[in-house]
Amino acid sequence: MSRQSNEPQYVLCVSNRGYPASLMVRRLYRRLADADAHERGLVRVVDESGDDYLYPEKLFVAVDLPRQVGRAFRAAR
């Protein structure tokens, strides 16, 4: 998940071990760029609370979405 960009990126939660109240398996989450977190094996995502937090990268898989889908997600906020 080392890709850094100005475009919002999304990750798919593949495990919520240790974070069952904050993350839902098989749900897409918006990933926010955070180079310091990445160096520590973490990823910053906007979780179920609506706020961004750091989680272990191993809980997610990066997902490339078509631009149209990303725009639709941003518009649905």
C-alpha positions in Angstrom: 0.0 0.0 0.0 2.9 2.3 -0.7 1.0 4.3 -3.4 0.8 8.0 -2.5 -1.5 10.3 -4.4 -3.7 13.4 -4.0 -6.6 11.3 -5.1 -8.6 9.6 -2.3 -7.7 6.0 -2.2 -9.7 3.1 -0.8 -8.9 -0.1 1.0 -10.9 -3.2 1.6 -11.0 -4.5 5.2 -10.1 -8.2 5.2 -9.8 -8.6 9.0 -11.1 -6.6 11.9 -9.2 -8.5 14.5 -8.7 -6.3 17.6 -11.1 -3.6 16.2 -14.5 -5.2 15.8 -16.4 -2.0 16.8 -14.4 0.2 14.4 -14.0 -1.9 11.3 -16.3 -4.1 9.3 -14.8 -7.0 7.2 -15.5 -6.7 3.4 -16.2 -3.0 3.7 -14.4 -0.3 1.7 -12.7 2.5 3.7 -11.2 5.8 2.5 -7.5 5.8 3.0 -5.7 9.0 3.8 -2.1 9.6 2.8 0.2 9.4 5.8 3.9 8.6 5.0 4.9 8.3 8.6 2.2 5.7 9.3 3.2 3.7 6.2 6.8 3.5 7.4 5.5 2.0 10.7 3.3 -0.6 8.9 0.1 1.4 9.6 -2.6 2.9 7.4 -4.8 5.9 8.2 -8.5 5.2 7.3 -11.8 6.9 8.0 -13.5 4.2 10.1 -17.1 3.6 11.2 -16.9 6.5 13.6 -16.4 8.9 10.7 -13.0 10.0 12.0 -9.6 8.9 10.7 -7.4 6.5 12.8 -4.3 4.4 12.3 -4.7 0.6 11.9 -2.3 -2.2 10.9 -1.8 -2.4 7.1 -2.3 -6.2 7.3 -6.0 -5.6 8.0 -6.6 -4.1 4.5 -6.0 -4.6 0.8 -5.6 -1.6 -1.5 -8.4 -1.2 -4.1 -8.1 0.8 -7.3 -11.5 2.2 -8.2 -12.6 3.7 -11.5 -12.7 7.5 -11.3 -16.4 7.6 -11.7 -16.9 5.3 -8.6 -14.5 7.5 -6.5 -16.4 10.6 -7.5 -19.7 9.0 -6.6 -18.3 8.0 -3.2 -17.1 11.5 -2.5 -20.4 13.0 -3.6 -22.3 10.7 -1.2 -20.7 12.1 1.9 
